[in-house]
Amino acid sequence: MALENYASTNPDKVHTDVLSEARQACHKARDAFYKCLEKESNKKPTEIASVGLLYPVECKKSRAQFVSQCRPTWVKHFDRQYCSKKRVQRLLDDNESRRGCEALPRGRWKQMFNGPTS
């Protein structure tokens, strides 16, 4: 409350130390939540976060802390970033059959798109 009172008396001054502390607290809460996700990855996700991110009930407390410490736009951004990284990792770890045209021999690939050669 003291911070809000001080900020209301000095609305034009930017408090970089306060912003830095808030950002550090947000990052710490974010890291704790995603660490919990990795640790509990073998459990069934039952809770829904933003952008379709699913997480297990064991991470509900760290999720609440993350949401309370960070701005909603940051939470959404970090969730999207996490989902994107996991999607890319899953594609890289997946078997060869799902890699697309790289798995096809060159001649066969040409035939598929240019028609049979005569």
N, C-alpha and C positions, 0 to 999 in steps of 0.2 A: 504494500500500500504506500509506503514511503516513496518508492520509486515513481509510482503514478502521480503522487502529489508533486514531486519534484519536476516530473516531466510536464505537468500541466502548468507550472509556473515558468518553465523555460521551453516553450514549444518549438522554438527554432533551433535549439542546440541538439546536435546529433551525439549521442552517448555511445561511442564506439566500444568502450569497455563493456557496457551492458549488452550490446549487440553480440560482441565476441563471446561473452559468457553464455548467452542464450543459444548461440550457434553450437558451442561446444557441448552444452547440455543436450541439445537436439541430436547431435552426432553420437553422443554416448548412448542415448536411449535407442537410437536407430541401430547402432551396432549390437546392442544387447538383444534387440528383437530379432534381427537377422541371424545372430549367433544361436538363439533359441530355435529358430526355424531349421537351421542346419543340424543342430543337435537332436531335434525331435522329428527329423525328416522321415523316419521309419513309421511314425504314427499317422493315423488317418486324419487328414485335415477336415475340420468340421466348422470352423469359423471363417467368415468372409470379410476380407478387408477391401480397400479400394482397388480399382482396376482389375477385379476378379481374382486377386491374390487370396489363396486359401491357406489357413494355418491351423495347427492343432490347438486344442483347448489348453494344453500345457503352456502355451505362449500368450495366453490372453492377458495376463498381468503385464508382461513386457510390452505387449501391443498397446495397452491402455497408457502406459508410461510414455511410449513413443508418440502416441497421438496427443497426449497432454503437453509434451515438451516441444513439439514442432508445429509450425504453421501447417494448416491443412494442405496448402499447395505444395509444401515440401514433402509431406507424407505421401501425397499422390505421386510426386516426382520420384521419390526414392522407391516406392512400390513398383512403378513402371520400370525404373532402372533395374531393380532386382529381377523382375519377371523377364525382362529382355536378356539379361545376362544368363539366367537359367535356361531360357529358350535356346540361345546360341550354344550353351554348353551341352544341352541335350542333343542338339543337332550334330555337334562335333563328336559326341560320344556314341551316337547311334551307329548302327551297322552300315556297311557299304551299300546295301540295296536301296537306301533312301537318299542317296546323295545326288540323284538327278543324272544329268547327261554325262557327268564325269565317269560314271560306272559303265557306260556303253562304249564298245570299241568304236574307233573313229569311223570306219566304213559303215557300220550299222547306223550310226548317228546321222550320217549324210543321207542314207537311204530313207530314213524316217522323215526328214524334212525336205529333201529334194526329189523324192520318188526313186524308183528302182533305176539303176544304170543299165543301159543296154549296149 
